[in-house]
Amino acid sequence: MSKYEFLPMPDARGYFGEYGGQENIPPELKQVMDNIYQTYCDIRNTEGFQSELQNLFQHYVGRPSPVYFAKRLSQQLGGAQIYLKREDLNHTGAHKINHCLGEALLAKHMGKSKVLAETGAGQHGVALATACALLDMPCEIHMGEVDVLKEHPNVTRMKILGAKVISVTRGTRTLKDAVDSAFEAYLADPQNYFYAIGSVVGPHPFPQMVRDFQRIVGDEARVQFQEMTGQLPDQIIACVGGGSNAIGIFTAFLEDDEVKITGVEPSGHGLNTPDHAATLTKGRPGSLHGYKSYVLMDEQGEALPVYSIASGLDYPSVGPQHSYLHDIKRVEYVAADDKECLDAFMRLSRTEGIIPALESAHALAHAIRIAPELSPDYKILVNLSGRGDKDVDFVAEKLGL
């Protein structure tokens, strides 16, 4: 039995402790959200829905994704042994396809006429465009202009898959502004549109639904790791922006007190500069985009502009379950900066022949940081949430390769 006394995650109103819920949303939208939740509850455990989803996971996505022992990297670092949960090997190149298939199936079941979403690095956009092409549903993706330029290969992939890509030119022209834009488009017709939120954020029921679709990552890893090593990992590490890949792998291990769990936020140019997106490290409780969580905000309660070299982590809030797990100290949240991220990106590429997404490289950076100080018997499992094909041109330019 765990020493942690977890509250319901979430409770009947969609709160994880004091975080989550449906904050400051209009009554008509609350009704729509409640209808989505009721439909989700009605179908999520039915044989038909689960059978279709599991069939797609196996034969379309390529699940289960493997756990891989990074032998050369571990030897080079000395100390702890590093293992990788290879979500980068999924169809579309990241963990995002897990919840995108679930959300698209739900939208189709509800008879929605179009699926809308935001994207930062483009992985959610590509995964949703893929799911919508498969299920023959119109798809519209909102993406900040900065990220459109930075992650251009993913923009091209979305267009090839048939999605309409909206370049958002307001504000910082990054992920928060893409969320604002997509949400406004959704409000034009919430009865017929489905907003497929790209992480464990937003109003209830999305933090719960996306987590439920993503928990397959942790459920698989738990079995695979024990089969490989005869034990559970000593520590699990995942990057945290909104936090979908992290909560996906964390969920299966929350009650195992012997497993240390660590989320890694982006400290960008440094925690003492304004150029970071380390919400749990530097933020405070507030409301954004229809839910309560930690937020990086000014004295007036307005969300601050944030920055990360990894577009998918560039968000001024975080999933409400992460805020709750932070407060009860079940999960430790730390930060890695741009230099550490780039170093991890190149090190994994050249020692293991695996090019990670810049987002995932933040988690790897923390493993690289701590491994040399730990025993060779200590085993770290890093959730390698995505591959870096989308980042190679940007990194090459950044490093002068």
N, C-alpha and C positions, 0 to 999 in steps of 0.2 A: 504494500500500500504506500502511495506517495506521501511524503511529508507535506506536500502542498495541498491545501484545501481549495480546489478549483470551484469557482462559481460556474453556473451554466454558461456554456460558450457556444452560442449566445442564449440569453433568456428569451421568454416569449415575446418581448418587445424588440428583440434584436440587439440587446446590449451585452457587451463583454465587460462585466463590472460596470464602470461608469461610462464606458466608451461604446460608440456605435449608434444604433437607433436610426430614427428618421428625423433629423434635426432641420428645422426651418424649411420644410418643403410644403408646397401648397396642398390643400385638401384633395384636389383632383388627382395630383400626382401620388399622394399617399394611397388613394384608392387603387391606382394602377399598380403600385409597388405591392400592396397587400394581395392583389389578384395574382401577380407573378409568384409571390410566395406560396399562396394557396395551391396554385397549379403545380409548382415545384414539389410541394409536400405530397400532393396527390399522385404524382407520377414517378418521383425519383426512385422509389423502391419497387416499382412494378416490374414484372418479369420482362415485358416488352421493351421498356425504356432501358433497363440495365443490360438486356441482351444486345440491343442495338449499339449501345455505347461501348460495351466490352468488346464486341465484334470489331468496331472501328478502332479501338485502342490496339487490339492485337494485329489486325490485318491491314490497317491503314496507317496508323501512327508507328507501329513497330514495337509496341510494348510487350514485355517489360524492357525498359532500358537497362543496360548492364551496370554493375558496379565494377570498377577497374582499379587495380592496385598500381599506383604510380611509382614503380620500383626505382627508376633512375632518379626521379625527382627526390624521393625519400632518401636515397643513398647520397645524393649531392648535398642535401641539407644536413644530414645527420639527425639523430634524435627520432622523433615520432614518425610513424608510418602513415602515409597519406593515401587515401582512397578517394575515388571520384564516382559520384552517381551521374551517369552519362546522359542527362536530359538533352545534351547537344546532339545526340544521335536520333532524336525523334524526327519524324517527318515535319518539315518547316524549320527545324533547327533549334527548338527551344521547348521549354515546359508549357508555353502558352497554348499549344494545341489541345492540351488536356481539358482546360475549361472552355475553350472556344467551341469545341465539338459539343460539349454539354449545353452551353448557352444557345447555340444555333439549333440544336434539337429541341430545346425548350421553346424557342421562338417559333419554330415550325409547328410544333404541337399546338401552340396558342393561336395559330393562324395569322401571325404578324406579317405585314406586307414588306417590311424592310428592316434590316439590322444596321444599327449605328454603333460607332465606337471611336475612342481616341487611341492614339498610340504615341509612344516616345521614341524608342529605338526602332520601332517598326515590326518587332517580333509578334506583338499582339495583333497588329494590323494584318500581317501576312497570314498568321494562323486563322484569324477570323475570315479573311478573304478566301482562304482555302476551304474552310468549313462551309461557307456560304456557296462557293462554287459547287462543292460536292452535293449540297442539299438544295441547289437551285433557288437561292434566295438573293435578292438585291442587297448590296453591302456598300456602306458609305463610311470612310475612315477620315477622321480629322487629325491632322499632324502639324505641329509647329513648323514654321518656315525654316528655323535653324536646323531642326532635325531632318526635314526634307532634304536639305543640302548635305548634311552630315551622313545620313543613312540612305543615300540615293539608291543603292542596289535593292533595298527593301521596298522603296517607293515603286520601282519598276516591277518588282514581283507582284505587288498588290494590283497594279494596273493590268498586268498580264492575266491575273486571276479574275479580272472583271470588276474589281472594286472601284468606286469613285473616290479619289483622294482629294480632300479639301486642305489646302495649305493655309495655315492660320498665321496671319501677319500682325496680330495685336500683341500688346504687352511684351513679354520676354520672348515670344514666338517659340515657346518650348511646351513641355507636357502639360503644365497647369492650364495654359491658354488653350491647348487642344481639348482638354476636358471641358472647359467653359464653353467652347464653340460647339462641341458635340452635344453637350447637355441642352444648349439652346435649340439646336436642331431637333433634338428629341422632344422638347416641350411643344414644338409645333404640332405634333400629332402623337401623343403618348399612347393613345388607344390602338393605333395601327403599327407604330414603330416599336422596336425592341432595342434598348440600349444595352449592348453587351460590354459591361464594364471590364476593363483589362487587368484588374488586380483585386485584392481583398479589401477594397475601399468602396466608398459610396454609401447610399442609404441601404438599410436592411431591405431585402434579404441578400444583397450581393456579397458582403464579406463572408457570409455563411456559405452561399452557393459556390462561389469560386474556390473557397477552401475545400469544400466537399469534393469538388471535381479534381482538385490538385492533390488530395491526400493519398492518391494512388502512388505518388512518388515515395512517400515515407513508408507506406504499407509494403511496397516492393522492396525497398532498401532494407527494411528490418529483417525480412526473410533472407534476402540475398547475402547480407553481411554476416549473419549467423551461419549460413551454409558455407561461406568462404573462410571464416575465421573461428567459428565456434563460440563467438561472443557478440555482444552488442558493441558498437563503437564507443570509445571513451568520450569522444566529442564530435558534435555535428556543427558544421559551419555553412551558412548560406548568406548571400547578399540580400539586403533589404532596401527597397525603394518604397513601393506600395506594400510589397511583401508577399506576393502569391507563391513564388517558388519556395520561399523560406517556410511559410506556414504549411505548405504542402509536405515538406519533409519533416518539419518539427512535430506535427500533430501525432505521428505514430510513436513518438518517444517522450511525450510530455510527462507521463507518469513513471518513467524510468529515472529515478533520482540519480542513479549512478552515471547517467549520460549527461555530460555538460552540453548545453545548447547555446550557440553564439550566432547572433545576427550582425552583419557588417554593413554599415552605412557608408555613403561617400563623403569624405571630408574635403574633397576637391582640392582647392589651393591652400587649405588649412582651416581648422576649426576656429582660429582667431581672425579669420577674414570673413567677408560676407559671401564668399564664393564656395559654398558647400551645400549639401542637402542632407545633413545629419539630423533628422527630425527628432529622434528619441534622445540623442545626445545633447542637443541644444534647444529644442523646442519646449512648448508647454501646452497643457490641455486647451483646446479650442474647437471650433466647428468650421468645416469646409466641405463643400460639395455634398451636403445633405447628411453628414454624420459627425459625431464627436470623436476626436482623437487628439494625439499630440500634433501640433502645427508649428512651423516656423513662422512667426508673425511679429509685427511691430507693436508698439505700445497701444495703438488703437485697435488691435485685434485683426488687422489686415494681413493676409498671407504675404510673406516676403518673397522677392525673386530669389531663386535658388540656382545652384550650378552643380553639375557633375560632368566629368569627361564621358560618362556612360549615360546616354540619353534616357535609357529605361529606368534610371534611378533618380532622375531630375524632377522631384516632386516634393512640395513643401509640407506634406502630411504623410501618414502611414496608416496601414490597416489597423482598425480598432482592437483586434485581438492581440496584435503586437504591443499596443499600449498597455493593455491589461497584463500581459505576460512580463512586460518591463516593470510595471509597478509592483507585482508580487515577487519579482526577482527570480522567476523560473528561467527566463532567458536573459543572457548578458548581451547588451548591444554595444558594439565598439565601432570604430571608423577606420577606413583606409583612404589615403589620399591618391591623387592622380599619378604621382611618381611610382608609388607602390603598386598601383593597378597596372601601369604600363610594364613595370619590371616583371610582375607575375605573368602578364600576357605573353611576354617574350620568353620567359623562362620555361613555361609549360610548352610553348610551341617548339622550343629547341631541345628540350630534354625528353619529351614524350610524344612529339609529333601531333599534338592536339592544340588547335588554335581556339582559345576560349573567347566568348563574348566579353566585352569590357565590363559588363555588369557582373558576370560570374568571376572575373579576375579580381574583383574586390574581396570576395570570399576567399579565393585562393591566396591573395596577398596576406591575409591574416594567418592562414595556415602556415605559409612560408615564414612569417614573422615569429611564430611561437614554436614551430617544430624543433629547431635546434636546441631548445632549452628543455625538451621533454625526453622521457625514457624511450628507448627503441621498442619497448613493449606497448607504448601508448599509441592508440589507433584513432586517426582523425578521418571522418567522412565529410568531404566537401560536396555540396550540391552544385555540380557544374551545369548551371541552368540553361546555358545556350552556347552555340558556337559562334566564332568570330568572323565568319565570312563577311558579314555586313560591316565590320570594323576595319578590315585590312587596309583599305586605301587611306582611311583617316589616320590609322596608326603609322603606316609607312610615311605619310607626309609629316606627321608629328615628329617622328624619330629620324627623318631624313634617310630612309632606307632606299 
